[in-house]
Amino acid sequence: MYKGTLNSFCRVVVDCKEYGYYCAGNRTCQCLPSYVPNDKGQLCLGLLGEKCKYDEHCIEGAFCYLQDTCKCKDEYRPSFDNMYCLSGATSVTKNYVLISNFLVLSLLFCLKIV
């Protein structure tokens, strides 16, 4: 039996693919809250920590660890919100810049320079 992908017609949840989908009130398969549409808007991909069976069920840079959970590949690191897998240096640098900007703004606010 055919299992629907994103925006496919459905009557009940079993009409949709197993991982990351539900049958919405408008009778179309939609992504569950912790799953996001792929670039083409055809499939739902699991964010980090979500259920999966195959690597293609997970976001870019992730794989399906033990055919159970989406996890970043070794050469990637999770973003602070677990929505992306970033290259190791990018993740550290990006978080460092965000924290640095916050600290500078906090200091300026305390000194009433802003």
C-alpha angles and dihedrals in degrees: 000000000000115000115208125240128206113329093003117140116265140169098191135010094264088065087069129069114279104242120062102351139107133178106252127211090262088061096250130119110253136178119269114240096266093048127077133202116258121243092274093048092237105105138038115235125200121242117226113300094022127126119270142154102200135028091251089065090069136074121267113290092024135096135199104263111215089345087286117077137031110243134169116263115250095262091054136066128209119254116243090262096044090238097113142032109225130188109266097254094042093054094050093043094046094050091044092053092048092050092044092051091049092050093048092050091047091051092048090049092050090050088046092233093129 
